[in-house]
Amino acid sequence: MQKLPERIFHFNINMGIEPLLILLQICRLAVPYTLTSVGATFSERGGVVNLALEGMMLVGAFGAAYGQYRTDSALAGIVLALLCGLGVALLFAFITVTLKADQIVAGIAINILVMGATRFGLTLLFGSSMNSQRIAGLELSSLFMDPFFLAAVFSVVAGQWMLFKTAYGLRLRATGESAATADSAGVHVDRMRYSGVLVSGALAALAGAFLVFQQHTFTDNMSAGRGYIALAAMIIGKWTPAGAALASLLFAVTESMEIWLQTGWIPSQLVQSLPYIITLVVLAGFVGRANAPRDAGVPFEKN
């Protein structure tokens, strides 16, 4: 049996450095989960179960890569990522809110569509079905100067305030709890639901752009299930931005463990599945006790 790696227990000269590096790594890994799970909170509070987060994140990543590649501008990449994410969110909202299709089926269909479309886009625009050309990332001296990290923090604070301290948040939550009651009180249910889905699309697209700028390239299916994990973080966080952010930190810890444990003494397949195993275990303990918005997933039929 191999000996445990020394770096896990090495706390002499580097005692204050290594834990700090791990903490910074966890904060960085939490960014895409936080952005996407806060977006999911807005969507589901409005009554739309957004299983298409994975596709929105993936199309945002592709848009960021192509925008940066064509213009050599990170800002152009971020703008194109947002436009792509909002476009897919608008399509998803049209299918589920206007056409009143089953939200779970529509979400899975959107994810499959985006996976195929980005793969085709890779071949058409970059000449490869696996990855894009290497692009420049954001050269920053500190995580706390990263605009994506700041956007994630801002999304939690602003999201918590908007949902629970503003008239818009009250209307959105009322729409998710009882669309018929909200409609009778003069709330435009479809408009509220569209807004929640569009917010989720924008934040998920930013999460995808973050992945691209971290990895300096777009790779096929690079979201790798993070959209589904973000949805789980929202549930664990009890449909609040602050709770979703704390749950996102939990999943970032598991992803960090996956990186640090890839040293050969544990089978790599088990290490790579660790975030998904923990997701299932935590969900099994939380779902039964968490109360979703009552009308989440229920199409609204105006009488």
Residue frames relative to the residue before (quaternion, step in Angstrom):
aa qw qx qy qz dx dy dz
M 1.0000 0.0000 0.0000 0.0000 0.00 0.00 0.00
Q 0.4334 -0.7204 0.4738 0.2620 3.60 -0.81 0.96
K 0.5213 -0.6337 0.4802 0.3100 3.51 -1.19 0.67
L 0.5611 -0.5992 0.4428 0.3607 3.60 -1.08 0.69
P 0.5753 -0.6198 0.3949 0.3591 3.59 -0.95 0.79
E 0.5259 -0.6787 0.4187 0.2958 3.56 -0.91 0.97
R 0.6130 0.5966 -0.3671 0.3654 3.58 1.04 -0.72
I 0.5912 0.5773 -0.3744 0.4208 3.59 1.17 -0.51
F 0.7777 0.3225 -0.1577 0.5160 3.58 1.07 -0.73
H 0.5067 0.6738 -0.4128 0.3447 3.61 1.24 0.05
F 0.1658 0.8143 -0.5318 0.1628 3.57 -0.13 1.27
N 0.3868 0.7157 -0.5138 0.2722 3.63 0.90 0.71
I 0.8217 0.1811 -0.1045 0.5302 3.61 -0.10 -1.25
N 0.7628 0.3837 -0.1903 0.4845 3.57 0.95 -0.93
M 0.2414 0.8294 -0.4838 0.1407 3.57 1.25 0.31
G 0.7518 0.3819 -0.2298 0.4860 3.58 0.91 -0.82
I 0.6425 0.5601 -0.3214 0.4125 3.58 1.19 -0.44
E 0.7101 0.4928 -0.2897 0.4110 3.57 0.70 -1.05
P 0.6502 0.4878 -0.3470 0.4679 3.67 0.85 -0.72
L 0.6289 0.5289 -0.3387 0.4583 3.59 1.07 -0.70
L 0.6361 0.5227 -0.3228 0.4669 3.58 1.01 -0.80
I 0.6420 0.5152 -0.3189 0.4698 3.57 1.00 -0.83
L 0.6505 0.5185 -0.3150 0.4569 3.60 0.96 -0.87
L 0.6580 0.4985 -0.3051 0.4748 3.58 0.97 -0.86
Q 0.6296 0.5310 -0.3283 0.4624 3.56 1.06 -0.77
I 0.6421 0.5215 -0.3193 0.4624 3.59 0.98 -0.84
C 0.6473 0.5127 -0.3178 0.4659 3.59 0.96 -0.88
R 0.6583 0.5023 -0.3133 0.4650 3.58 0.98 -0.83
L 0.6783 0.4921 -0.2939 0.4598 3.60 0.91 -0.89
A 0.6416 0.5479 -0.3227 0.4289 3.60 1.15 -0.59
V 0.5028 0.6977 -0.4161 0.2954 3.60 1.17 -0.50
P 0.7288 0.4134 -0.2931 0.4605 3.69 0.60 -0.93
Y 0.6206 0.5313 -0.3476 0.4601 3.59 1.06 -0.68
T 0.6712 0.5115 -0.3038 0.4421 3.58 0.91 -0.92
L 0.6593 0.5107 -0.3121 0.4551 3.58 0.83 -0.97
T 0.7191 0.4582 -0.2591 0.4537 3.57 0.81 -1.02
S 0.6763 0.4911 -0.3090 0.4539 3.61 0.93 -0.79
V 0.6111 0.5168 -0.3571 0.4816 3.62 1.08 -0.60
G 0.6335 0.5188 -0.3235 0.4742 3.58 1.02 -0.77
A 0.6376 0.5298 -0.3182 0.4599 3.57 1.00 -0.84
T 0.6041 0.5668 -0.3497 0.4376 3.59 1.09 -0.70
F 0.6583 0.5015 -0.3086 0.4689 3.59 0.94 -0.87
S 0.6624 0.5129 -0.3146 0.4462 3.57 0.91 -0.89
E 0.7422 0.4228 -0.2470 0.4577 3.56 0.76 -1.00
R 0.5816 0.5568 -0.3771 0.4577 3.59 1.13 -0.51
G 0.6832 0.4601 -0.2825 0.4916 3.56 1.18 -0.52
G 0.6295 -0.5790 0.3192 0.4081 3.58 1.28 -0.04
V 0.6384 0.4992 -0.3357 0.4801 3.61 1.26 0.19
V 0.2750 -0.7414 0.5929 0.1521 3.57 -0.68 1.14
N 0.1519 -0.8447 0.5119 0.0372 3.54 -0.30 1.29
L 0.0461 -0.8097 0.5846 -0.0250 3.54 0.02 1.32
A 0.5756 0.6056 -0.3641 0.4115 3.58 1.29 -0.12
L 0.3334 0.7664 -0.4915 0.2448 3.61 1.23 0.17
E 0.6087 0.5638 -0.3481 0.4364 3.56 1.03 -0.78
G 0.6881 0.4728 -0.2767 0.4757 3.57 0.90 -0.92
M 0.6412 0.5237 -0.3245 0.4576 3.59 1.02 -0.77
M 0.6398 0.5084 -0.3174 0.4811 3.56 1.04 -0.75
L 0.6730 0.5098 -0.2930 0.4487 3.56 0.93 -0.93
V 0.6841 0.4647 -0.2999 0.4756 3.61 0.88 -0.85
G 0.6013 0.5427 -0.3559 0.4660 3.59 1.14 -0.56
A 0.6367 0.5219 -0.3177 0.4705 3.56 1.03 -0.80
F 0.6611 0.5008 -0.3089 0.4655 3.58 0.94 -0.87
G 0.6513 0.5195 -0.3129 0.4562 3.57 0.96 -0.87
A 0.6469 0.5163 -0.3178 0.4626 3.59 0.99 -0.83
A 0.6602 0.5097 -0.3071 0.4583 3.58 0.94 -0.88
Y 0.7009 0.4629 -0.2857 0.4614 3.59 0.84 -0.92
G 0.6454 0.5278 -0.3216 0.4489 3.58 0.98 -0.83
Q 0.6656 0.4846 -0.2906 0.4875 3.57 0.99 -0.86
Y 0.6590 0.5228 -0.3085 0.4441 3.59 0.96 -0.87
R 0.7207 0.4559 -0.2567 0.4548 3.60 0.90 -0.90
T 0.8037 0.2994 -0.1349 0.4962 3.60 0.97 -0.77
D 0.3043 -0.7564 0.5038 0.2853 3.58 1.26 -0.41
S 0.5771 0.5508 -0.3778 0.4699 3.56 1.15 0.71
A 0.4157 -0.7104 0.5110 0.2477 3.57 -0.74 1.07
L 0.6241 0.5486 -0.3417 0.4391 3.58 1.04 -0.76
A 0.6443 0.5071 -0.3210 0.4740 3.59 0.98 -0.82
G 0.6297 0.5359 -0.3281 0.4568 3.57 1.05 -0.74
I 0.6651 0.4959 -0.2995 0.4711 3.57 0.95 -0.87
V 0.6463 0.5178 -0.3207 0.4596 3.59 0.97 -0.85
L 0.6731 0.4772 -0.3037 0.4764 3.60 0.91 -0.88
A 0.5988 0.5508 -0.3564 0.4593 3.60 1.07 -0.67
L 0.6669 0.4991 -0.2988 0.4657 3.58 0.91 -0.92
L 0.6538 0.5121 -0.3179 0.4575 3.58 0.95 -0.86
C 0.6547 0.5048 -0.3088 0.4703 3.59 0.98 -0.85
G 0.6664 0.5045 -0.3014 0.4588 3.58 0.93 -0.90
L 0.6660 0.4903 -0.3002 0.4754 3.56 0.98 -0.84
G 0.6182 0.5524 -0.3420 0.4425 3.58 1.09 -0.70
V 0.6788 0.4637 -0.2865 0.4921 3.58 0.92 -0.90
A 0.6285 0.5273 -0.3354 0.4631 3.60 1.03 -0.75
L 0.6420 0.5182 -0.3230 0.4636 3.58 0.99 -0.79
L 0.6364 0.5174 -0.3197 0.4745 3.58 1.02 -0.79
F 0.6630 0.5006 -0.3000 0.4688 3.57 0.93 -0.91
A 0.6586 0.5016 -0.3110 0.4669 3.60 0.95 -0.84
F 0.6313 0.5306 -0.3367 0.4544 3.60 0.99 -0.78
I 0.6763 0.4971 -0.2946 0.4567 3.58 0.94 -0.91
T 0.7746 0.3906 -0.1939 0.4582 3.57 0.83 -0.99
V 0.7437 0.3960 -0.2264 0.4886 3.59 0.95 -0.84
T 0.7436 0.3921 -0.2264 0.4921 3.59 0.80 -0.97
L 0.7637 0.3410 -0.1870 0.5153 3.56 0.84 -1.01
K 0.3203 -0.8035 0.4504 0.2213 3.58 1.35 -0.20
A 0.2496 0.7677 -0.5419 0.2341 3.59 1.00 0.85
D 0.6497 -0.4979 0.3940 0.4181 3.56 -1.26 0.36
Q 0.4399 -0.7467 0.4361 0.2423 3.58 -0.63 1.14
I 0.6431 0.5204 -0.3310 0.4539 3.60 1.00 -0.72
V 0.6692 0.4871 -0.2922 0.4792 3.57 0.89 -0.96
A 0.6562 0.5154 -0.3126 0.4539 3.59 0.95 -0.89
G 0.6455 0.5305 -0.3207 0.4462 3.58 0.98 -0.82
I 0.6622 0.4886 -0.3010 0.4818 3.58 0.93 -0.89
A 0.6457 0.5244 -0.3211 0.4527 3.59 0.98 -0.84
I 0.6338 0.5203 -0.3272 0.4696 3.60 1.01 -0.81
N 0.6473 0.5257 -0.3222 0.4482 3.59 0.93 -0.86
I 0.6606 0.4939 -0.3016 0.4782 3.58 0.93 -0.89
L 0.6375 0.5326 -0.3213 0.4546 3.57 0.99 -0.87
V 0.6908 0.4777 -0.2874 0.4605 3.60 0.86 -0.95
M 0.6149 0.5417 -0.3523 0.4520 3.59 1.00 -0.74
G 0.6847 0.4712 -0.2816 0.4795 3.57 0.93 -0.88
A 0.6658 0.5182 -0.3047 0.4420 3.57 0.95 -0.89
T 0.6748 0.4777 -0.3061 0.4719 3.61 0.93 -0.83
R 0.6148 0.5308 -0.3463 0.4694 3.59 1.08 -0.66
F 0.6502 0.4951 -0.3048 0.4891 3.57 1.02 -0.83
G 0.6443 0.5306 -0.3115 0.4542 3.56 1.03 -0.83
L 0.6057 0.5479 -0.3478 0.4603 3.57 1.05 -0.72
T 0.6840 0.4839 -0.2827 0.4669 3.56 0.88 -0.97
L 0.7035 0.4862 -0.2672 0.4443 3.56 0.91 -0.97
L 0.8005 0.3407 -0.1508 0.4695 3.59 0.82 -1.01
F 0.7922 0.2805 -0.1417 0.5232 3.58 1.11 -0.64
G 0.4513 -0.7240 0.4289 0.2971 3.59 1.26 -0.08
S 0.7019 0.3690 -0.2657 0.5482 3.59 1.19 0.50
S 0.3676 -0.7334 0.5274 0.2209 3.56 -1.05 0.74
M 0.6795 0.5117 -0.2740 0.4487 3.59 1.27 -0.13
N 0.8202 -0.1042 0.1087 0.5519 3.61 0.84 -0.87
S 0.4996 -0.6343 0.5023 0.3094 3.53 -1.30 0.42
Q 0.6386 -0.4544 0.4156 0.4614 3.54 -1.32 -0.08
R 0.5985 -0.5666 0.4240 0.3755 3.54 -1.20 0.47
I 0.1285 -0.7872 0.6007 0.0548 3.56 -0.97 0.88
A 0.5879 -0.5682 0.4374 0.3745 3.54 -1.26 0.35
G 0.3157 -0.7318 0.5695 0.2012 3.56 -1.08 0.71
L 0.5955 -0.5152 0.4396 0.4322 3.55 -1.25 -0.37
E 0.2296 -0.7889 0.5591 0.1107 3.56 -0.46 1.22
L 0.1211 0.8094 -0.5555 0.1473 3.56 -0.13 1.32
S 0.4630 -0.6987 0.4756 0.2670 3.56 -1.05 0.74
S 0.8031 0.1326 -0.0459 0.5791 3.58 1.20 -0.43
L 0.5828 -0.5753 0.4494 0.3571 3.54 -1.17 0.65
F 0.6865 0.5165 -0.2807 0.4279 3.57 1.02 -0.85
M 0.6257 0.4672 -0.3510 0.5167 3.57 1.33 0.15
D 0.4767 0.6780 -0.4320 0.3556 3.58 1.29 -0.11
P 0.4210 -0.7268 0.4710 0.2698 3.63 -0.60 1.03
F 0.6243 0.5346 -0.3499 0.4495 3.61 1.09 -0.58
F 0.6291 0.5133 -0.3294 0.4819 3.59 1.03 -0.76
L 0.6626 0.4940 -0.3010 0.4757 3.58 0.95 -0.89
A 0.6327 0.5252 -0.3296 0.4639 3.59 1.06 -0.75
A 0.6372 0.5255 -0.3298 0.4573 3.59 1.02 -0.77
V 0.6548 0.4976 -0.3080 0.4783 3.58 0.95 -0.89
F 0.6644 0.5072 -0.3003 0.4595 3.56 0.94 -0.94
S 0.6416 0.5397 -0.3324 0.4319 3.60 0.97 -0.82
V 0.6432 0.5154 -0.3251 0.4636 3.58 1.06 -0.71
V 0.6930 0.4715 -0.2776 0.4694 3.57 0.83 -1.02
A 0.7017 0.4577 -0.2713 0.4739 3.57 0.84 -1.01
G 0.6424 0.5352 -0.3224 0.4437 3.58 1.02 -0.80
Q 0.6442 0.5141 -0.3169 0.4694 3.57 0.97 -0.86
W 0.6680 0.4958 -0.2950 0.4701 3.57 0.97 -0.88
M 0.6837 0.5039 -0.2999 0.4344 3.59 0.84 -0.97
L 0.7031 0.4858 -0.2817 0.4362 3.57 0.89 -0.90
F 0.8246 0.2772 -0.1080 0.4811 3.58 0.93 -0.84
K 0.7533 0.3708 -0.2141 0.4992 3.61 1.23 -0.10
T 0.7137 0.4182 -0.2577 0.4993 3.60 1.23 -0.02
A 0.6254 -0.5337 0.4117 0.3932 3.56 -1.29 0.39
Y 0.6081 0.5521 -0.3550 0.4465 3.59 1.06 -0.72
G 0.6665 0.5038 -0.3033 0.4582 3.58 0.90 -0.91
L 0.6289 0.5302 -0.3310 0.4623 3.58 1.02 -0.79
R 0.6688 0.4921 -0.2995 0.4700 3.59 0.93 -0.87
L 0.6514 0.5181 -0.3175 0.4543 3.57 0.95 -0.86
R 0.6771 0.4826 -0.2917 0.4727 3.59 0.91 -0.90
A 0.6242 0.5296 -0.3356 0.4660 3.58 1.06 -0.74
T 0.6287 0.5412 -0.3300 0.4504 3.57 1.04 -0.78
G 0.6985 0.4663 -0.2722 0.4696 3.58 0.98 -0.80
E 0.6716 0.4941 -0.3014 0.4626 3.57 1.08 -0.64
S 0.7804 -0.1368 0.1195 0.5983 3.59 0.90 -0.91
A 0.2687 -0.8060 0.5090 0.1383 3.54 -0.05 1.32
A 0.6404 0.5358 -0.3317 0.4391 3.60 0.99 -0.79
T 0.6588 0.4976 -0.3038 0.4755 3.58 0.98 -0.85
A 0.6432 0.5180 -0.3180 0.4656 3.57 0.98 -0.86
D 0.6465 0.5209 -0.3162 0.4590 3.57 0.98 -0.84
S 0.6646 0.5022 -0.3059 0.4610 3.59 0.95 -0.83
A 0.6735 0.4687 -0.2903 0.4924 3.59 1.24 -0.47
G 0.6399 -0.5733 0.3107 0.4067 3.57 1.27 0.19
V 0.4808 0.6538 -0.4460 0.3773 3.59 1.24 0.20
H 0.3608 -0.7098 0.5605 0.2276 3.58 -0.93 0.90
V 0.3149 -0.8110 0.4620 0.1723 3.57 -0.03 1.33
D 0.6757 0.4969 -0.3100 0.4477 3.58 0.80 -0.97
R 0.6460 0.5195 -0.3259 0.4545 3.60 0.97 -0.82
M 0.6464 0.5142 -0.3188 0.4648 3.58 0.96 -0.81
R 0.6760 0.4927 -0.2989 0.4593 3.57 0.91 -0.89
Y 0.6096 0.5375 -0.3460 0.4688 3.57 1.03 -0.74
S 0.6689 0.5152 -0.3093 0.4376 3.58 0.87 -0.94
G 0.6518 0.5182 -0.3172 0.4540 3.59 0.97 -0.82
V 0.6642 0.4943 -0.3002 0.4736 3.57 0.97 -0.86
L 0.6582 0.5101 -0.3158 0.4548 3.60 0.96 -0.81
V 0.6134 0.5236 -0.3501 0.4765 3.61 1.02 -0.69
S 0.6626 0.4997 -0.3090 0.4645 3.58 0.93 -0.88
G 0.6446 0.5272 -0.3245 0.4486 3.59 1.01 -0.75
A 0.6565 0.5126 -0.3075 0.4601 3.58 0.97 -0.86
L 0.7019 0.4623 -0.2806 0.4636 3.60 0.85 -0.93
A 0.6351 0.5105 -0.3356 0.4726 3.60 1.03 -0.71
A 0.6319 0.5256 -0.3315 0.4632 3.60 1.04 -0.74
L 0.6228 0.5213 -0.3364 0.4766 3.60 1.04 -0.73
A 0.6242 0.5343 -0.3318 0.4635 3.57 1.04 -0.77
G 0.6502 0.5068 -0.3101 0.4736 3.58 1.00 -0.81
A 0.6352 0.5210 -0.3256 0.4681 3.59 1.01 -0.82
F 0.6119 0.5510 -0.3454 0.4502 3.59 1.03 -0.75
L 0.6484 0.5236 -0.3202 0.4504 3.59 0.94 -0.87
V 0.6605 0.5173 -0.3063 0.4498 3.58 0.96 -0.90
F 0.7039 0.4587 -0.2798 0.4646 3.58 0.85 -0.92
Q 0.6127 0.5266 -0.3507 0.4736 3.59 1.19 -0.42
Q 0.7710 0.3630 -0.1796 0.4913 3.58 0.93 -0.92
H 0.3709 -0.7680 0.4510 0.2631 3.60 1.33 -0.15
T 0.7688 0.2004 -0.1679 0.5836 3.60 1.16 0.42
F 0.3562 -0.6757 0.5872 0.2678 3.54 -1.29 0.35
T 0.0711 -0.7890 0.6096 0.0275 3.56 -0.88 0.97
D 0.6497 -0.5453 0.3686 0.3804 3.54 -1.14 0.68
N 0.8518 -0.0008 -0.0550 0.5210 3.58 -0.85 1.09
M 0.2003 0.8366 -0.4912 0.1365 3.59 1.02 0.75
S 0.5275 0.6168 -0.4281 0.3976 3.62 1.17 -0.21
A 0.1259 -0.8811 0.4534 0.0483 3.57 1.30 -0.47
G 0.7582 -0.4112 0.2186 0.4563 3.59 0.86 0.93
R 0.4259 0.7231 -0.4652 0.2816 3.62 1.21 0.01
G 0.6004 0.5652 -0.3657 0.4317 3.60 1.09 -0.58
Y 0.6632 0.4878 -0.3008 0.4814 3.57 1.00 -0.79
I 0.6406 0.5095 -0.3273 0.4721 3.59 1.02 -0.77
A 0.6238 0.5335 -0.3359 0.4619 3.60 1.05 -0.75
L 0.6189 0.5304 -0.3347 0.4728 3.57 1.08 -0.73
A 0.6373 0.5091 -0.3153 0.4850 3.58 1.06 -0.77
A 0.6272 0.5372 -0.3350 0.4537 3.60 1.03 -0.79
M 0.6290 0.5324 -0.3308 0.4599 3.58 1.02 -0.76
I 0.6594 0.5034 -0.3091 0.4650 3.59 0.97 -0.87
I 0.6558 0.5021 -0.3049 0.4742 3.56 0.93 -0.92
G 0.6976 0.4624 -0.2586 0.4823 3.56 1.09 -0.76
K 0.4337 -0.7476 0.4165 0.2818 3.57 1.32 0.25
W 0.6611 -0.5739 0.3003 0.3786 3.52 0.90 1.07
T 0.5638 0.5231 -0.4309 0.4721 3.57 0.99 0.90
P 0.5650 -0.6138 0.4183 0.3592 3.64 -0.99 0.68
A 0.6625 0.5030 -0.3179 0.4550 3.59 0.93 -0.85
G 0.6646 0.4929 -0.3005 0.4744 3.58 0.96 -0.84
A 0.6314 0.5290 -0.3256 0.4642 3.58 1.04 -0.80
A 0.6457 0.5211 -0.3200 0.4573 3.60 1.02 -0.79
L 0.6489 0.5032 -0.3200 0.4724 3.60 0.97 -0.80
A 0.6524 0.4923 -0.3152 0.4823 3.59 0.99 -0.79
S 0.6068 0.5514 -0.3474 0.4550 3.59 1.09 -0.68
L 0.6191 0.5304 -0.3375 0.4707 3.58 1.05 -0.72
L 0.6140 0.5453 -0.3424 0.4566 3.58 1.05 -0.74
F 0.6990 0.4527 -0.2766 0.4796 3.58 0.86 -0.90
A 0.5996 0.5410 -0.3590 0.4679 3.58 1.15 -0.55
V 0.6075 0.5412 -0.3474 0.4663 3.58 1.09 -0.68
T 0.6669 0.4931 -0.3096 0.4650 3.59 0.92 -0.85
E 0.6487 0.4967 -0.3278 0.4743 3.60 1.02 -0.72
S 0.6234 0.5265 -0.3332 0.4723 3.57 1.09 -0.70
M 0.6255 0.5265 -0.3298 0.4721 3.57 1.04 -0.76
E 0.6120 0.5552 -0.3436 0.4463 3.56 1.05 -0.79
I 0.6670 0.4971 -0.2975 0.4686 3.58 0.98 -0.86
W 0.7248 0.4565 -0.2536 0.4494 3.57 0.82 -0.98
L 0.7018 0.4685 -0.2803 0.4576 3.59 1.10 -0.54
Q 0.5228 0.6260 -0.4254 0.3922 3.59 1.24 0.00
T 0.3450 0.7546 -0.4752 0.2927 3.55 0.58 1.22
G 0.6690 -0.5515 0.2909 0.4046 3.59 1.21 0.18
W 0.6696 0.5140 -0.3230 0.4279 3.61 1.09 -0.45
I 0.7012 0.2844 -0.2398 0.6082 3.60 1.35 -0.05
P 0.5612 -0.6082 0.4243 0.3677 3.63 -0.90 0.80
S 0.5217 -0.6784 0.4211 0.3006 3.57 -0.81 1.03
Q 0.6128 0.5625 -0.3560 0.4259 3.60 1.06 -0.71
L 0.6535 0.5026 -0.3060 0.4761 3.58 1.04 -0.82
V 0.6421 0.5276 -0.3184 0.4560 3.57 0.98 -0.85
Q 0.6910 0.4883 -0.2813 0.4527 3.60 0.88 -0.93
S 0.6905 0.4600 -0.2809 0.4823 3.59 1.12 -0.57
L 0.4099 0.7576 -0.4431 0.2482 3.61 1.27 -0.19
P 0.6730 0.4866 -0.3368 0.4437 3.69 0.76 -0.84
Y 0.6816 0.4862 -0.2935 0.4615 3.60 1.00 -0.79
I 0.6089 0.5366 -0.3466 0.4702 3.58 1.09 -0.69
I 0.6793 0.4806 -0.2920 0.4714 3.57 0.88 -0.95
T 0.5920 0.5633 -0.3597 0.4505 3.60 1.09 -0.68
L 0.6798 0.4870 -0.2880 0.4666 3.58 0.87 -0.95
V 0.6602 0.5156 -0.3100 0.4496 3.58 0.93 -0.92
V 0.6900 0.4743 -0.2844 0.4670 3.57 0.85 -0.98
L 0.6439 0.5174 -0.3281 0.4582 3.60 0.95 -0.81
A 0.6250 0.5491 -0.3390 0.4392 3.58 1.00 -0.81
G 0.7074 0.4517 -0.2615 0.4765 3.56 1.10 -0.66
F 0.7511 0.4301 -0.2109 0.4543 3.58 1.15 -0.60
V 0.6191 0.6069 -0.3672 0.3368 3.58 0.91 -0.89
G 0.6710 0.5225 -0.3096 0.4252 3.57 0.91 -0.87
R 0.7398 0.4023 -0.2189 0.4929 3.58 1.16 -0.59
A 0.6210 0.5354 -0.3433 0.4581 3.58 1.27 -0.16
N 0.2568 -0.7765 0.5618 0.1242 3.56 -0.96 0.91
A 0.2661 -0.7742 0.5582 0.1351 3.54 -0.47 1.22
P 0.6275 -0.4795 0.4220 0.4454 3.60 -1.23 0.27
R 0.5492 -0.6918 0.3576 0.3032 3.56 -0.73 1.08
D 0.7611 0.3624 -0.2050 0.4973 3.58 1.00 -0.74
A 0.3523 0.7339 -0.5069 0.2834 3.60 1.23 0.30
G 0.8074 0.2269 -0.1965 0.5079 3.56 -0.76 1.05
V 0.6360 0.5201 -0.3245 0.4688 3.60 1.28 -0.09
P 0.3766 -0.7233 0.5264 0.2405 3.64 -0.60 1.05
F 0.3464 -0.7449 0.5343 0.1989 3.57 -1.02 0.80
E 0.1146 -0.7753 0.6205 0.0275 3.53 -0.81 1.09
K 0.2837 -0.7800 0.5347 0.1588 3.59 -0.42 1.20
N 0.3840 -0.7409 0.5084 0.2123 3.55 -0.81 1.01
